[in-house]
Amino acid sequence: MALVELLLGAIIRPDGDALVMHVGEKPYVVATSGAVELSSHALTFDALNAVIDQALPADSRRALEELGAVEYDLPAFRTAPGERFTMVAARGGSDIWIEIRRHRPAMAGRQTNAPLPQHEARPQVGDGRHVPAPASEPSPAVVLPLTRNSIRSDPGARPPTSPRLAGLDRLLRLAAARGATTLYIAAQSAPSIRVDGEIGVLEGEAVLGPSEIESLLLDMAPERTRQALRSGEGTEWLCDVPDVGRVRCMSFRDHRGPGGIFRLIPSRAISAEQLGLSREILGLCAEPGGLILVTGPRASGKSTLISALVDFINKTRSDHVITLESEIKFVQESRSSLVSQREVRGDNDEWLTVARGALRENPDVLVIEDLRSPEIVSLALEAAGAGRLVIAAISANTAVSAIARLIDQFPPERRNQAQLTLAEALRGVAAQVLVRKTGGGRVAARELLLNTAAVASLIAEGNLMQLPAAMESGRKRGMVPLNDALVAFVQSGAVDAREAYRKAFDRDAFLALLRREGIDTSFVERLA
């Protein structure tokens, strides 16, 4: 730990807030007096790799290798009692970026970053640990963001960098290191990022004017889109950014001037282990054919869950997998399976044409991002009935409402046949909702409906009102009602009862289950 103490001492001596190290750049400390360079030489990959080896424990190094970014609370420093230091590292290919942040005690009289939450019982990116959840308790979704905090420094205090790194590349790198999914730039505003579904200002960054926004966009855009940018038209393009990966870029113009939205596409798919998927959900991926529905309200992580299922199939089966997506959010590299991802940007007719073309390629697994029309639903059911495994998403609040919505897409004269076909083809429905954790971040509460003989009979008869009761009685087979998942998180302390109540769709049943488990429900009176 001698090297770590040396680095922490380098922050404390100039009364700094953070130490920043990046391959190819000189290390410097961010302090109130400005940036303090620590060396006249640029850092090498080997030097920063040595810092990682000495500063991070083995489990955090493994997390960094797998996920590309990690956060770790360093041991207490003897010459700085009461202070905490957090190391944030991002790694991509032959590049490493490290930031060691100082958290001063409140009595120091300075504005400090809020303490980072510690999650002892859940797998997290940051401490590198993976603690399996008990079998009776739903597993949480992976928590990707590194931190909500940032160094409150003068953006002009950073040592000079190349013009390219001083532009969008730098902002995208900062956004990626903080676990953001999207970067936003707009005239007369500071850059913002979306982390854990919430948009917040990228602190320490200056307000950008219209001319600065236009310059940033023109520097990043390919030649074919620059004329549209200059004329003020909205445009869209893809690019690859070092340390970040693939980025989908969109420009716009509003009443204040030009702006841009940059969606970060992870270079690696989210794994089933990271999401903590149950063996019953993973068991659906072993089915040779049939339909798996993934559902949930808007922005509930359906794409992430589907990506994890595809990643699991990619690792465990030797199949031909085709995915149809409006936007590739997670890149899947072929492993045991051959995975081909297709972007479809048109209307329902275009989706149907592309889906039919994909089926002519004889895939073993077909993934459809959205069952957006009766024709697409019919195609999915036909493919599932023909022996292909079809994984498809549909927006609905619960597993039962997903089945109802799918059937309702058909005209009345065709619904009876649709019910019979679905009863035969369906394998299971996974419904997901994201819930805010008490210590920060979000966790996924999942409902699982499996197509047992009793469930298939109810679907065939159109008696969907009885499906919740069938799910209740199917617990021993691995079915999980959403309220069970929410209450389990409340019992473990991971989620506040009020937050779980807000996310419950059958709130009366949720409160009854809380009372049955001896959990105080007086908060409902305060919410009224």
C-alpha positions as a Python dict, from the first residue, in 0.01 Angstrom:
ca = {
    (1, 'M'): (0, 0, 0),
    (2, 'A'): (305, 228, -8),
    (3, 'L'): (213, 348, -359),
    (4, 'V'): (-144, 423, -251),
    (5, 'E'): (-27, 629, 46),
    (6, 'L'): (207, 818, -186),
    (7, 'L'): (-83, 901, -419),
    (8, 'L'): (-310, 1009, -133),
    (9, 'G'): (-32, 1226, 6),
    (10, 'A'): (-8, 1392, -335),
    (11, 'I'): (-373, 1499, -299),
    (12, 'I'): (-344, 1620, 60),
    (13, 'R'): (-26, 1828, 29),
    (14, 'P'): (-177, 2092, -205),
    (15, 'D'): (-513, 2059, -24),
    (16, 'G'): (-658, 1902, -338),
    (17, 'D'): (-990, 1736, -411),
    (18, 'A'): (-880, 1465, -651),
    (19, 'L'): (-594, 1308, -842),
    (20, 'V'): (-649, 1237, -1212),
    (21, 'M'): (-437, 991, -1409),
    (22, 'H'): (-483, 891, -1773),
    (23, 'V'): (-264, 703, -2018),
    (24, 'G'): (-75, 946, -2238),
    (25, 'E'): (-131, 1246, -2009),
    (26, 'K'): (55, 1398, -1715),
    (27, 'P'): (-94, 1323, -1371),
    (28, 'Y'): (-240, 1621, -1191),
    (29, 'V'): (-426, 1714, -872),
    (30, 'V'): (-743, 1922, -884),
    (31, 'A'): (-718, 2187, -610),
    (32, 'T'): (-885, 2518, -533),
    (33, 'S'): (-571, 2697, -650),
    (34, 'G'): (-590, 2524, -986),
    (35, 'A'): (-449, 2209, -1143),
    (36, 'V'): (-120, 2092, -991),
    (37, 'E'): (92, 1878, -1221),
    (38, 'L'): (278, 1599, -1045),
    (39, 'S'): (517, 1500, -1324),
    (40, 'S'): (666, 1634, -1642),
    (41, 'H'): (619, 1294, -1808),
    (42, 'A'): (302, 1139, -1947),
    (43, 'L'): (177, 823, -1781),
    (44, 'T'): (214, 486, -1950),
    (45, 'F'): (-26, 194, -1958),
    (46, 'D'): (212, -17, -1748),
    (47, 'A'): (238, 253, -1482),
    (48, 'L'): (-139, 282, -1441),
    (49, 'N'): (-179, -93, -1454),
    (50, 'A'): (64, -112, -1160),
    (51, 'V'): (-154, 138, -969),
    (52, 'I'): (-458, -82, -1029),
    (53, 'D'): (-271, -396, -919),
    (54, 'Q'): (-159, -235, -592),
    (55, 'A'): (-468, -29, -508),
    (56, 'L'): (-754, -263, -595),
    (57, 'P'): (-828, -601, -436),
    (58, 'A'): (-860, -905, -661),
    (59, 'D'): (-1242, -898, -679),
    (60, 'S'): (-1245, -534, -787),
    (61, 'R'): (-979, -603, -1051),
    (62, 'R'): (-1197, -880, -1188),
    (63, 'A'): (-1497, -645, -1196),
    (64, 'L'): (-1290, -386, -1384),
    (65, 'E'): (-1177, -647, -1634),
    (66, 'E'): (-1532, -770, -1693),
    (67, 'L'): (-1727, -443, -1685),
    (68, 'G'): (-1473, -184, -1793),
    (69, 'A'): (-1531, 43, -1491),
    (70, 'V'): (-1518, 9, -1115),
    (71, 'E'): (-1538, 214, -796),
    (72, 'Y'): (-1360, 122, -471),
    (73, 'D'): (-1332, 287, -129),
    (74, 'L'): (-962, 297, -37),
    (75, 'P'): (-851, 211, 319),
    (76, 'A'): (-831, 497, 568),
    (77, 'F'): (-519, 714, 535),
    (78, 'R'): (-339, 760, 867),
    (79, 'T'): (-243, 1124, 809),
    (80, 'A'): (-600, 1224, 714),
    (81, 'P'): (-824, 1107, 998),
    (82, 'G'): (-1196, 1115, 924),
    (83, 'E'): (-1146, 1151, 549),
    (84, 'R'): (-1239, 899, 281),
    (85, 'F'): (-1084, 840, -57),
    (86, 'T'): (-1258, 671, -348),
    (87, 'M'): (-1082, 531, -651),
    (88, 'V'): (-1276, 529, -978),
    (89, 'A'): (-1113, 345, -1268),
    (90, 'A'): (-1219, 292, -1628),
    (91, 'R'): (-1040, 61, -1866),
    (92, 'G'): (-1079, -2, -2237),
    (93, 'G'): (-829, -183, -2453),
    (94, 'S'): (-488, -25, -2402),
    (95, 'D'): (-625, 279, -2219),
    (96, 'I'): (-677, 335, -1845),
    (97, 'W'): (-833, 633, -1669),
    (98, 'I'): (-810, 666, -1289),
    (99, 'E'): (-953, 929, -1056),
    (100, 'I'): (-891, 923, -679),
    (101, 'R'): (-1148, 1143, -506),
    (102, 'R'): (-1123, 1299, -162),
    (103, 'H'): (-1428, 1306, 68),
    (104, 'R'): (-1369, 1554, 349),
    (105, 'P'): (-1550, 1526, 683),
    (106, 'A'): (-1840, 1768, 732),
    (107, 'M'): (-1656, 1962, 1005),
    (108, 'A'): (-1386, 2059, 759),
    (109, 'G'): (-1605, 2351, 659),
    (110, 'R'): (-1590, 2278, 288),
    (111, 'Q'): (-1850, 2153, 48),
    (112, 'T'): (-1800, 1782, 7),
    (113, 'N'): (-1937, 1502, -194),
    (114, 'A'): (-2206, 1295, -30),
    (115, 'P'): (-2085, 961, 107),
    (116, 'L'): (-2115, 679, -138),
    (117, 'P'): (-2364, 414, -29),
    (118, 'Q'): (-2229, 81, 78),
    (119, 'H'): (-2424, -222, -40),
    (120, 'E'): (-2307, -522, 153),
    (121, 'A'): (-2559, -782, 44),
    (122, 'R'): (-2598, -718, -327),
    (123, 'P'): (-2368, -754, -626),
    (124, 'Q'): (-2240, -410, -719),
    (125, 'V'): (-2007, -255, -969),
    (126, 'G'): (-1752, -81, -754),
    (127, 'D'): (-1650, -323, -482),
    (128, 'G'): (-1624, -618, -721),
    (129, 'R'): (-1818, -848, -490),
    (130, 'H'): (-2090, -1086, -592),
    (131, 'V'): (-2305, -1215, -311),
    (132, 'P'): (-2579, -1447, -436),
    (133, 'A'): (-2927, -1368, -310),
    (134, 'P'): (-3109, -1638, -114),
    (135, 'A'): (-3320, -1867, -327),
    (136, 'S'): (-3640, -1738, -171),
    (137, 'E'): (-3558, -1377, -247),
    (138, 'P'): (-3562, -1214, -591),
    (139, 'S'): (-3218, -1124, -721),
    (140, 'P'): (-3142, -761, -795),
    (141, 'A'): (-3056, -605, -1125),
    (142, 'V'): (-2701, -496, -1177),
    (143, 'V'): (-2622, -142, -1064),
    (144, 'L'): (-2402, 8, -1331),
    (145, 'P'): (-2334, 370, -1228),
    (146, 'L'): (-1996, 433, -1071),
    (147, 'T'): (-2099, 736, -870),
    (148, 'R'): (-2337, 1030, -857),
    (149, 'N'): (-2061, 1256, -729),
    (150, 'S'): (-1808, 1454, -925),
    (151, 'I'): (-1511, 1676, -860),
    (152, 'R'): (-1628, 2031, -805),
    (153, 'S'): (-1344, 2196, -985),
    (154, 'D'): (-1300, 2479, -1230),
    (155, 'P'): (-1320, 2322, -1576),
    (156, 'G'): (-1057, 2567, -1692),
    (157, 'A'): (-812, 2437, -1435),
    (158, 'R'): (-743, 2116, -1624),
    (159, 'P'): (-403, 2100, -1794),
    (160, 'P'): (-414, 2165, -2166),
    (161, 'T'): (-523, 1873, -2379),
    (162, 'S'): (-560, 1819, -2750),
    (163, 'P'): (-860, 1996, -2908),
    (164, 'R'): (-1023, 1660, -2973),
    (165, 'L'): (-1000, 1549, -2610),
    (166, 'A'): (-1120, 1891, -2498),
    (167, 'G'): (-1445, 1842, -2690),
    (168, 'L'): (-1714, 1579, -2699),
    (169, 'D'): (-1464, 1295, -2652),
    (170, 'R'): (-1380, 1424, -2305),
    (171, 'L'): (-1745, 1475, -2208),
    (172, 'L'): (-1837, 1127, -2331),
    (173, 'R'): (-1547, 975, -2139),
    (174, 'L'): (-1657, 1151, -1820),
    (175, 'A'): (-2016, 1038, -1877),
    (176, 'A'): (-1909, 677, -1933),
    (177, 'A'): (-1687, 677, -1623),
    (178, 'R'): (-1981, 792, -1413),
    (179, 'G'): (-2203, 511, -1542),
    (180, 'A'): (-2424, 733, -1756),
    (181, 'T'): (-2637, 595, -2036),
    (182, 'T'): (-2685, 928, -2212),
    (183, 'L'): (-2506, 1263, -2245),
    (184, 'Y'): (-2709, 1577, -2324),
    (185, 'I'): (-2572, 1909, -2448),
    (186, 'A'): (-2796, 2209, -2513),
    (187, 'A'): (-2736, 2578, -2572),
    (188, 'Q'): (-2728, 2797, -2259),
    (189, 'S'): (-2698, 2489, -2033),
    (190, 'A'): (-2421, 2286, -1878),
    (191, 'P'): (-2385, 1928, -2008),
    (192, 'S'): (-2614, 1676, -1836),
    (193, 'I'): (-2607, 1299, -1802),
    (194, 'R'): (-2864, 1031, -1724),
    (195, 'V'): (-2765, 796, -1441),
    (196, 'D'): (-3004, 545, -1279),
    (197, 'G'): (-3282, 687, -1494),
    (198, 'E'): (-3235, 1039, -1354),
    (199, 'I'): (-3094, 1339, -1542),
    (200, 'G'): (-2843, 1557, -1359),
    (201, 'V'): (-2585, 1819, -1447),
    (202, 'L'): (-2232, 1696, -1518),
    (203, 'E'): (-2087, 1903, -1236),
    (204, 'G'): (-1775, 2102, -1294),
    (205, 'E'): (-1865, 2170, -1657),
    (206, 'A'): (-1934, 2518, -1788),
    (207, 'V'): (-2251, 2642, -1957),
    (208, 'L'): (-2222, 2604, -2335),
    (209, 'G'): (-2327, 2866, -2583),
    (210, 'P'): (-2485, 2802, -2926),
    (211, 'S'): (-2157, 2848, -3115),
    (212, 'E'): (-1977, 2609, -2879),
    (213, 'I'): (-2248, 2345, -2924),
    (214, 'E'): (-2231, 2379, -3301),
    (215, 'S'): (-1852, 2346, -3294),
    (216, 'L'): (-1872, 2033, -3077),
    (217, 'L'): (-2128, 1872, -3306),
    (218, 'L'): (-1938, 1955, -3625),
    (219, 'D'): (-1615, 1817, -3478),
    (220, 'M'): (-1783, 1483, -3399),
    (221, 'A'): (-2014, 1445, -3700),
    (222, 'P'): (-1911, 1266, -4020),
    (223, 'E'): (-1885, 1474, -4336),
    (224, 'R'): (-2216, 1351, -4478),
    (225, 'T'): (-2415, 1499, -4187),
    (226, 'R'): (-2235, 1830, -4144),
    (227, 'Q'): (-2437, 2016, -4405),
    (228, 'A'): (-2757, 1915, -4227),
    (229, 'L'): (-2610, 2039, -3899),
    (230, 'R'): (-2515, 2374, -4052),
    (231, 'S'): (-2867, 2419, -4189),
    (232, 'G'): (-3021, 2337, -3850),
    (233, 'E'): (-3181, 2008, -3952),
    (234, 'G'): (-3196, 1725, -3701),
    (235, 'T'): (-2961, 1443, -3793),
    (236, 'E'): (-2837, 1114, -3653),
    (237, 'W'): (-2518, 910, -3682),
    (238, 'L'): (-2308, 645, -3510),
    (239, 'C'): (-1947, 674, -3405),
    (240, 'D'): (-1686, 486, -3203),
    (241, 'V'): (-1515, 678, -2923),
    (242, 'P'): (-1202, 549, -2745),
    (243, 'D'): (-1265, 453, -2379),
    (244, 'V'): (-1640, 478, -2440),
    (245, 'G'): (-1735, 248, -2725),
    (246, 'R'): (-2015, 293, -2973),
    (247, 'V'): (-2224, 610, -2942),
    (248, 'R'): (-2551, 697, -3115),
    (249, 'C'): (-2550, 1071, -3179),
    (250, 'M'): (-2859, 1283, -3246),
    (251, 'S'): (-2868, 1657, -3306),
    (252, 'F'): (-3163, 1893, -3262),
    (253, 'R'): (-3244, 2262, -3250),
    (254, 'D'): (-3478, 2430, -3001),
    (255, 'H'): (-3563, 2787, -2901),
    (256, 'R'): (-3217, 2835, -2745),
    (257, 'G'): (-3012, 2696, -3031),
    (258, 'P'): (-2847, 2366, -3130),
    (259, 'G'): (-2815, 2064, -2905),
    (260, 'G'): (-2720, 1699, -2906),
    (261, 'I'): (-2813, 1371, -2739),
    (262, 'F'): (-2552, 1095, -2719),
    (263, 'R'): (-2656, 745, -2617),
    (264, 'L'): (-2372, 525, -2499),
    (265, 'I'): (-2394, 168, -2629),
    (266, 'P'): (-2212, -70, -2391),
    (267, 'S'): (-1928, -257, -2558),
    (268, 'R'): (-2025, -570, -2367),
    (269, 'A'): (-2362, -726, -2309),
    (270, 'I'): (-2501, -738, -1956),
    (271, 'S'): (-2475, -1092, -1823),
    (272, 'A'): (-2737, -1300, -1645),
    (273, 'E'): (-2504, -1319, -1346),
    (274, 'Q'): (-2484, -941, -1324),
    (275, 'L'): (-2862, -915, -1329),
    (276, 'G'): (-2902, -1197, -1077),
    (277, 'L'): (-3155, -1383, -1290),
    (278, 'S'): (-3327, -1676, -1124),
    (279, 'R'): (-3274, -2031, -1247),
    (280, 'E'): (-3640, -2042, -1353),
    (281, 'I'): (-3591, -1744, -1587),
    (282, 'L'): (-3268, -1891, -1722),
    (283, 'G'): (-3445, -2223, -1766),
    (284, 'L'): (-3664, -2059, -2030),
    (285, 'C'): (-3348, -2001, -2239),
    (286, 'A'): (-3299, -2378, -2261),
    (287, 'E'): (-3633, -2428, -2437),
    (288, 'P'): (-3584, -2555, -2794),
    (289, 'G'): (-3879, -2353, -2918),
    (290, 'G'): (-4173, -2144, -2807),
    (291, 'L'): (-4240, -1786, -2706),
    (292, 'I'): (-4080, -1600, -2413),
    (293, 'L'): (-4240, -1264, -2337),
    (294, 'V'): (-4051, -986, -2159),
    (295, 'T'): (-4267, -703, -2033),
    (296, 'G'): (-4280, -404, -1803),
    (297, 'P'): (-4372, -34, -1816),
    (298, 'R'): (-4170, 219, -2012),
    (299, 'A'): (-3804, 247, -1908),
    (300, 'S'): (-3821, -65, -1692),
    (301, 'G'): (-3510, -233, -1832),
    (302, 'K'): (-3675, -467, -2082),
    (303, 'S'): (-3391, -426, -2331),
    (304, 'T'): (-3134, -499, -2060),
    (305, 'L'): (-3317, -814, -1954),
    (306, 'I'): (-3347, -937, -2314),
    (307, 'S'): (-2978, -867, -2370),
    (308, 'A'): (-2891, -1082, -2069),
    (309, 'L'): (-3106, -1366, -2202),
    (310, 'V'): (-2935, -1345, -2542),
    (311, 'D'): (-2594, -1334, -2373),
    (312, 'F'): (-2682, -1648, -2174),
    (313, 'I'): (-2798, -1828, -2490),
    (314, 'N'): (-2484, -1708, -2666),
    (315, 'K'): (-2271, -1875, -2397),
    (316, 'T'): (-2468, -2195, -2345),
    (317, 'R'): (-2610, -2291, -2687),
    (318, 'S'): (-2464, -2340, -3034),
    (319, 'D'): (-2739, -2170, -3231),
    (320, 'H'): (-2805, -1907, -3495),
    (321, 'V'): (-2951, -1601, -3316),
    (322, 'I'): (-3099, -1300, -3498),
    (323, 'T'): (-3211, -991, -3307),
    (324, 'L'): (-3438, -720, -3452),
    (325, 'E'): (-3395, -389, -3270),
    (326, 'S'): (-3488, -30, -3339),
    (327, 'E'): (-3153, 60, -3185),
    (328, 'I'): (-2870, -173, -3082),
    (329, 'K'): (-2827, -96, -2714),
    (330, 'F'): (-2596, -383, -2618),
    (331, 'V'): (-2342, -528, -2858),
    (332, 'Q'): (-2336, -910, -2860),
    (333, 'E'): (-2013, -1073, -2976),
    (334, 'S'): (-2065, -1426, -3111),
    (335, 'R'): (-1941, -1692, -2870),
    (336, 'S'): (-2083, -2043, -2874),
    (337, 'S'): (-2365, -1913, -3093),
    (338, 'L'): (-2368, -1700, -3408),
    (339, 'V'): (-2540, -1372, -3316),
    (340, 'S'): (-2653, -1125, -3582),
    (341, 'Q'): (-2805, -795, -3465),
    (342, 'R'): (-3022, -598, -3709),
    (343, 'E'): (-3142, -239, -3668),
    (344, 'V'): (-3489, -168, -3807),
    (345, 'R'): (-3575, 200, -3826),
    (346, 'G'): (-3896, 200, -4032),
    (347, 'D'): (-4267, 160, -3971),
    (348, 'N'): (-4466, -157, -3899),
    (349, 'D'): (-4447, -269, -4262),
    (350, 'E'): (-4069, -237, -4258),
    (351, 'W'): (-4050, -440, -3937),
    (352, 'L'): (-4265, -711, -4087),
    (353, 'T'): (-4053, -725, -4403),
    (354, 'V'): (-3728, -749, -4207),
    (355, 'A'): (-3874, -1013, -3972),
    (356, 'R'): (-3989, -1228, -4264),
    (357, 'G'): (-3647, -1194, -4421),
    (358, 'A'): (-3482, -1299, -4096),
    (359, 'L'): (-3697, -1613, -4077),
    (360, 'R'): (-3587, -1711, -4428),
    (361, 'E'): (-3233, -1732, -4283),
    (362, 'N'): (-3356, -2018, -4063),
    (363, 'P'): (-3251, -1888, -3719),
    (364, 'D'): (-3282, -2106, -3412),
    (365, 'V'): (-3357, -1803, -3193),
    (366, 'L'): (-3538, -1488, -3307),
    (367, 'V'): (-3544, -1181, -3081),
    (368, 'I'): (-3803, -911, -3152),
    (369, 'E'): (-3767, -586, -2961),
    (370, 'D'): (-4134, -492, -2974),
    (371, 'L'): (-4452, -681, -3068),
    (372, 'R'): (-4581, -363, -3219),
    (373, 'S'): (-4857, -486, -3451),
    (374, 'P'): (-5095, -781, -3499),
    (375, 'E'): (-4889, -890, -3800),
    (376, 'I'): (-4566, -902, -3597),
    (377, 'V'): (-4748, -1091, -3319),
    (378, 'S'): (-4879, -1345, -3572),
    (379, 'L'): (-4532, -1389, -3717),
    (380, 'A'): (-4384, -1443, -3369),
    (381, 'L'): (-4647, -1702, -3282),
    (382, 'E'): (-4601, -1883, -3612),
    (383, 'A'): (-4223, -1891, -3567),
    (384, 'A'): (-4262, -2020, -3211),
    (385, 'G'): (-4510, -2283, -3324),
    (386, 'A'): (-4266, -2395, -3596),
    (387, 'G'): (-4003, -2484, -3336),
    (388, 'R'): (-3802, -2164, -3309),
    (389, 'L'): (-3736, -1995, -2976),
    (390, 'V'): (-3878, -1643, -2997),
    (391, 'I'): (-3795, -1384, -2732),
    (392, 'A'): (-4010, -1073, -2765),
    (393, 'A'): (-4094, -763, -2565),
    (394, 'I'): (-4430, -597, -2518),
    (395, 'S'): (-4505, -298, -2297),
    (396, 'A'): (-4742, -380, -2011),
    (397, 'N'): (-4736, -347, -1634),
    (398, 'T'): (-4767, -713, -1540),
    (399, 'A'): (-4736, -1060, -1691),
    (400, 'V'): (-5114, -1099, -1709),
    (401, 'S'): (-5169, -759, -1872),
    (402, 'A'): (-4897, -846, -2127),
    (403, 'I'): (-5091, -1155, -2233),
    (404, 'A'): (-5413, -953, -2246),
    (405, 'R'): (-5254, -682, -2457),
    (406, 'L'): (-5105, -934, -2698),
    (407, 'I'): (-5444, -1100, -2753),
    (408, 'D'): (-5622, -765, -2781),
    (409, 'Q'): (-5409, -674, -3083),
    (410, 'F'): (-5615, -921, -3285),
    (411, 'P'): (-5961, -833, -3419),
    (412, 'P'): (-6247, -995, -3222),
    (413, 'E'): (-6310, -1263, -3484),
    (414, 'R'): (-5949, -1385, -3455),
    (415, 'R'): (-5901, -1372, -3079),
    (416, 'N'): (-6018, -1724, -3001),
    (417, 'Q'): (-5763, -1867, -3243),
    (418, 'A'): (-5496, -1632, -3104),
    (419, 'Q'): (-5570, -1757, -2750),
    (420, 'L'): (-5533, -2120, -2858),
    (421, 'T'): (-5209, -2052, -3044),
    (422, 'L'): (-5063, -1853, -2755),
    (423, 'A'): (-5162, -2120, -2502),
    (424, 'E'): (-4965, -2371, -2709),
    (425, 'A'): (-4661, -2155, -2793),
    (426, 'L'): (-4603, -1959, -2472),
    (427, 'R'): (-4323, -2072, -2240),
    (428, 'G'): (-4320, -1793, -1986),
    (429, 'V'): (-4362, -1422, -1917),
    (430, 'A'): (-4107, -1217, -1721),
    (431, 'A'): (-4234, -877, -1605),
    (432, 'Q'): (-3993, -627, -1458),
    (433, 'V'): (-4015, -296, -1276),
    (434, 'L'): (-3723, -84, -1152),
    (435, 'V'): (-3737, 30, -790),
    (436, 'R'): (-3510, 284, -621),
    (437, 'K'): (-3289, 141, -349),
    (438, 'T'): (-3260, 299, -7),
    (439, 'G'): (-2887, 356, -50),
    (440, 'G'): (-2901, 481, -409),
    (441, 'G'): (-2925, 307, -742),
    (442, 'R'): (-3207, 85, -861),
    (443, 'V'): (-3304, -279, -832),
    (444, 'A'): (-3530, -488, -1056),
    (445, 'A'): (-3836, -653, -904),
    (446, 'R'): (-3939, -936, -1137),
    (447, 'E'): (-4265, -1122, -1180),
    (448, 'L'): (-4254, -1463, -1349),
    (449, 'L'): (-4546, -1651, -1502),
    (450, 'L'): (-4472, -2000, -1639),
    (451, 'N'): (-4701, -2171, -1887),
    (452, 'T'): (-4809, -2475, -1690),
    (453, 'A'): (-5104, -2690, -1798),
    (454, 'A'): (-5334, -2486, -1572),
    (455, 'V'): (-5208, -2154, -1714),
    (456, 'A'): (-5237, -2279, -2074),
    (457, 'S'): (-5596, -2387, -2011),
    (458, 'L'): (-5690, -2043, -1875),
    (459, 'I'): (-5528, -1867, -2173),
    (460, 'A'): (-5700, -2095, -2423),
    (461, 'E'): (-6037, -2028, -2263),
    (462, 'G'): (-5975, -1654, -2242),
    (463, 'N'): (-6016, -1667, -1865),
    (464, 'L'): (-5728, -1428, -1796),
    (465, 'M'): (-5879, -1297, -1472),
    (466, 'Q'): (-5784, -1627, -1308),
    (467, 'L'): (-5415, -1606, -1405),
    (468, 'P'): (-5307, -1415, -1089),
    (469, 'A'): (-5453, -1696, -876),
    (470, 'A'): (-5272, -1953, -1092),
    (471, 'M'): (-4949, -1762, -1036),
    (472, 'E'): (-5008, -1758, -660),
    (473, 'S'): (-5059, -2134, -655),
    (474, 'G'): (-4760, -2183, -886),
    (475, 'R'): (-4500, -2055, -641),
    (476, 'K'): (-4371, -2408, -583),
    (477, 'R'): (-4300, -2433, -956),
    (478, 'G'): (-4095, -2114, -948),
    (479, 'M'): (-4359, -1855, -1033),
    (480, 'V'): (-4318, -1520, -861),
    (481, 'P'): (-4598, -1261, -826),
    (482, 'L'): (-4469, -904, -843),
    (483, 'N'): (-4586, -828, -488),
    (484, 'D'): (-4373, -1115, -358),
    (485, 'A'): (-4066, -964, -520),
    (486, 'L'): (-4142, -616, -384),
    (487, 'V'): (-4209, -737, -29),
    (488, 'A'): (-3887, -942, -31),
    (489, 'F'): (-3687, -628, -106),
    (490, 'V'): (-3866, -438, 172),
    (491, 'Q'): (-3791, -719, 418),
    (492, 'S'): (-3422, -718, 326),
    (493, 'G'): (-3399, -341, 372),
    (494, 'A'): (-3294, -288, 11),
    (495, 'V'): (-3609, -90, -75),
    (496, 'D'): (-3820, 145, 134),
    (497, 'A'): (-4181, 31, 180),
    (498, 'R'): (-4314, 359, 39),
    (499, 'E'): (-4112, 319, -282),
    (500, 'A'): (-4228, -42, -321),
    (501, 'Y'): (-4587, 71, -264),
    (502, 'R'): (-4555, 326, -545),
    (503, 'K'): (-4433, 56, -784),
    (504, 'A'): (-4698, -202, -689),
    (505, 'F'): (-4986, -236, -936),
    (506, 'D'): (-5218, -422, -698),
    (507, 'R'): (-5159, -199, -397),
    (508, 'D'): (-5429, -344, -174),
    (509, 'A'): (-5281, -693, -212),
    (510, 'F'): (-4934, -549, -156),
    (511, 'L'): (-5038, -387, 174),
    (512, 'A'): (-5211, -707, 283),
    (513, 'L'): (-4891, -902, 217),
    (514, 'L'): (-4686, -647, 412),
    (515, 'R'): (-4919, -679, 712),
    (516, 'R'): (-4906, -1058, 688),
    (517, 'E'): (-4527, -1033, 714),
    (518, 'G'): (-4552, -801, 1015),
    (519, 'I'): (-4430, -489, 832),
    (520, 'D'): (-4565, -149, 938),
    (521, 'T'): (-4800, 2, 676),
    (522, 'S'): (-4882, 329, 852),
    (523, 'F'): (-4685, 511, 580),
    (524, 'V'): (-4996, 481, 359),
    (525, 'E'): (-5179, 730, 581),
    (526, 'R'): (-4893, 977, 541),
    (527, 'L'): (-4900, 937, 163),
    (528, 'A'): (-5275, 1004, 147),
}
